[in-house]
Amino acid sequence: MAGIQGKNAIVTGGAGGIGRGIALAFARAGAAVAVVDIKGSEAESVAAEIVRSGRKAHAVQCDVADSVSVKRMVGQARSSLGSIDILVNNAAIMDRALFLESDMAVFDRLMAVNVRGPFECSIEVGKVMAASGGGVILNVTSVEDERGILTSGVSYTTSKGAQKAMVASSAVHLAPMKIRVVGLAPGMVPSGLNENNPRGERSRIIEGRPGKVEEIAAAAVFLVSDDASYINGTTLYVDGGWTATL
Ligand SMILES: NC(=O)c1ccc[n+]([C@@H]2O[C@H](COP(=O)([O-])OP(=O)(O)OC[C@H]3O[C@@H](n4cnc5c(N)ncnc54)[C@H](O)[C@@H]3O)[C@@H](O)[C@H]2O)c1
């Protein structure tokens, strides 16, 4: 197994939920991690937890929807890690509004975080990776990236569909620079965005239970490692079989 020992990774939204799980799993697998989040003190806590376990981590406060913040974050991550081999675009926000009651200001902010954020982070980190011979970008999408289901608002589903398209399209554009781009679509994970989901559709999950953060993180470790070197431009559904029923 090639693994990710010795690699340097950025995980956006690394302060909580699935992002924290991915940051911890990357560290356990031997990677140094820049824990990036809009919540700076929570990011510090996750980085400190990793450092206490004897691994390398740094916290970087960043709003992925803001260009100045993203550029500063990439500069800080680069100077603390040395190089960047892996970017995980995980930070996202949710809107559960019924479609006809959608607020366009909420829509604009959601698109800025969930679509503009990964788009610009991929560009800025992609430049660093291209200059150093390559890397891997992982977008955390969702089972809702191409299906309409009542568990969340149309704006969120639309943003996740855009992220999935970004995986395929940016993989094509970045392949000449030896940058691989993959997607990971979690099903229902009762943490973070889905902690208080009033309309969760558990009956569709053929495993009969929600997923665990650790199960999503394990797939992330595999997808960004060279063990997944022939997986490019596509999205892996880690959803307990949910999409098989749709
Ligand atoms: N939990 C689920 O069931 C589920 C299902 C499918 C997909 N996902 C996806 O997994 C990812 C993580 O979701 P989660 O459930 O762990 O949510 P979460 O709310 O626990 O984590 C999201 C993190 O992103 C951070 N963040 C929010 N806005 C930011 C910004 N502008 N800049 C930087 N950081 C920001 C938050 O502070 C938070 O730490 C998301 O991309 C989500 O769409 C989650």
The ligand as an ORCA input file, in Angstrom:
! r2SCAN-3c Opt
* xyz 0 1
  N     -22.827     15.263      7.382
  C     -23.385     14.700      6.315
  O     -24.308     13.865      6.417
  C     -22.899     15.020      4.920
  C     -23.476     14.333      3.849
  C     -23.034     14.588      2.561
  C     -22.030     15.502      2.349
  N     -21.483     16.164      3.394
  C     -20.418     17.109      3.099
  O     -19.343     16.889      3.993
  C     -18.661     18.121      4.229
  C     -18.534     18.369      5.721
  O     -19.818     18.419      6.282
  P     -20.069     18.229      7.859
  O     -21.337     17.496      7.975
  O     -18.851     17.693      8.485
  O     -20.345     19.741      8.292
  P     -19.702     20.655      9.444
  O     -20.593     21.836      9.543
  O     -19.442     19.861     10.683
  O     -18.303     21.045      8.835
  C     -18.131     22.068      7.917
  C     -16.931     22.871      8.370
  O     -16.724     23.895      7.398
  C     -16.449     25.091      8.090
  N     -16.802     26.229      7.243
  C     -18.055     26.705      6.976
  N     -17.967     27.787      6.204
  C     -16.648     28.014      5.959
  C     -15.947     28.996      5.220
  N     -16.585     29.986      4.596
  N     -14.595     28.915      5.189
  C     -13.941     27.923      5.845
  N     -14.555     26.977      6.580
  C     -15.908     27.024      6.624
  C     -17.285     25.038      9.354
  O     -16.816     25.942     10.337
  C     -17.156     23.579      9.723
  O     -16.055     23.355     10.586
  C     -19.448     19.196      3.488
  O     -18.847     19.437      2.238
  C     -20.819     18.557      3.297
  O     -21.489     19.069      2.188
  C     -21.901     15.957      4.688
*
